[in-house]
Amino acid sequence: MLVVDAGTSAVRCHLFHPSAGIVVSSASPWVYTQEAGAPELARAFDPQAVWRGVSNAISRCLAGRRVSAVAITSQRQALAFLDADSNEIYVGPNVDLRAVFEGAELDEIHRDRIYGTTGHTPAFMLAAGKLRWFQIHQPDVYARIASVISLADWLAFKLSGEIASERTLAAEAGMLDLESGRRAEDLYLDLGMPLDRVGLTNSDDVMGRVTAQASEQTGLAPGTSVVTAGSDTQCGLVGLGATAPRQVGIVAGWSASAQMVTASPVISSTGETWTGVHAMANTWVLESSAGDMGNALRWLKDTMVGGGDEAYKELDELAASAPLGSDGARAYLGVGRMDMSNLGMRLGGIVFPVPLTVSRFGRQHVVRSALEGFAFAFRANIEQMERLVGGPATTMAIGGGMTQSMTFVRILAAVLGRPVKLGDDPRATAEGAALCARVATGHYHSIEDAVSDAIGVTTVEPDALDIALYDALYMAWIETDQTLSEQPI
């Protein structure tokens, strides 16, 4: 299987072998374009340049090899608007903030309806907010929009020529009615932005075949199956084996999302969490995200140790050399308990005992306190989900780039006070997408069968004494976090 993973930092292609996992990888950076008249925080891809980069990355990854299918997964809330001739009007990432004010206006009037229907707010992150921006600021462009699909759907279209909307990604972009399971056409009609009638596909469907033109561009054989495996987080859950109700999967990459599998939609009465659909039919997810943890870790790496191939390894070694509790240091780098009803800037930083002549505070304390803060944030989010579902999670699993720090994984297990299952490869999203493609092409009967046969995990057990010590430290971290959140900027 070939996996195309369109993440926040880059597009990565992976060659997945059923018995060996990911054996070859390549990558292509995102290429952005300057939009006339767009606000400062707007971001949009250059579709032609991005597709050239993706095609070249696929070709490098294949190196003449043949694959039975291409599985595509992508960042959430990244969208593509196409005209009636399927030409790109707009292709933008999840970090496109053009619609902050337009989304706020939608939320002020329609928030309960949007959240109750889609399980997601605020509107500026969703298709509704982006469409409203174009409707207000570029009405001529808005009038040409014929199809609204996700980034992964667009990449699948470039390969197959077929336009469809994958279900998990439609939900994450606020375009799925959770109750009916259909595109949220009634909602968007009431918002004054009629939504096109693009057909829905599932994560384990073959949605099309590689065209002759795409074959020339990528080196894929004509007729190769194309599978839109869906949202990167839900694919990560599949890759971690989190498929049964009350199981929790954490995908800790650039952003850090914890999702609990549920047997029915669970909607927060206050709108603090997100609700979506899982890759499997008739299964949902409740999400509590800790925020841009990987981005915070990158900042910490650049600040504490600089660049270089061994920078993250050095960071992990520094954390491991500091004592549990970081000698009283506490880090607040923007990650915390999810509350999508109350977004905004807040104070953060690292607090530690002073005077420095007594505390002997060093880099190792800064780094370990940050990793402990990340683990505390995950605990707060998981406890939030457990309160909403009315019971404890049955299992915990984690994947993503953060798991390359075993110090962090051990801290997390101790902070949670429970065993944590660690995927056999940090690239759980890519593995999950590949498993969805294997189901779609008939190698397995269902995603559950694929997971039970293919997922390898290691269980990290916490130490009882560490659990007790971190319980007290967690409560102190929560107290300081609350104090910081109440301070004016």
Secondary structure, DSSP 8 states (H G I E B T S, - for coil): -EEEEE-SSEEEEEEEETTTEEEEEEEEE--B---TT--TT---B-HHHHHHHHHHHHHHHHTT---SEEEEEE-TT-EEEE-TT--EEEEE-TT--TTHHHHHHHHHHHHHHHHHHHS---GGGSHHHHHHHHHHH-HHHHHH--EEEEHHHHHHHHHHS---EEHHHHHHTT-B-TTT-SB-HHHHHHTT-------EE-TTS--EE--HHHHHHH---TT-EEEEEEEHHHHHHHHHT--STTEEEEEESSSEEEEEEESS----TTS-SEEEE-SSTT-EEEEEEEESHHHHHHHHHHHHT-SSTTHHHHHHHHHHHS-TTGGG-EEESS--S--TTS------EEE--S-HHHH---HHHHHHHHHHHHHHHHHHHHHHHHHHHTS--SEEEEESGGGG-HHHHHHHHHHHTS-EEEESSS-HHHHHHHHHHHHHTTSSSSHHHHHHHH--EEEE---HHHHHHHHHHHHHHHHHHHHHHTS--
